[in-house]
Amino acid sequence: MDVSQEGPPRAGCSIAAALAVVGDRWSLLVVRELLYGAHRYGEIARGTGAATDVLAARLKRLVEAGVVDRRLYSQRPPRWEYHLSEAGQELAPVLVVLLRWGDRWANDQVPVVLEHGEPGHPLVPVLVCAECGRPADEGGLHARTADGAVHPLGA
């Protein structure tokens, strides 16, 4: 389907704005590697499999967008480490949801299991109400846009 015929994009859409920053494959894989503890260029390159020019461009863009911080760790020659900024750290739940979705719908390999505590208890992403703390269910979800319109979700 030709997207240009679907009408104008939603003005002020935060999803579109977020995708403009991290919506390509390599950016999210860089964020994944940083979450896994890789900080040096070579570690990130090995973890992502990105070509050198692609990785350099993505790191530069993520630094400029404030998702990644670049820190000098060697003066001669100048060498840098990369760390997630506060904005980058807030992408962790997004990657958890993508991981779970990929395990269920897109990957036939043994899934990665995210755990906490000892022994490790598996984690699952859940939407909860900011007011009452109860898990949200699809039947009661809706989006209220800047123009005041209400859009049911999951319909």
Secondary structure, 3 states (H helix, E strand, C coil): CCHHHCCCCCCCCHHHHHHHHHCCHHHHHHHHHHHCCCCEHHHHHHHHCCCHHHHHHHHHHHHHCCCEEEEEEECCCCEEEEEECHHHHCCHHHHHHHHHHHHHHCCCCCCCCCEECCCCEECCCCCECCCCCCECCHHHCEEECCCCCEEECCC
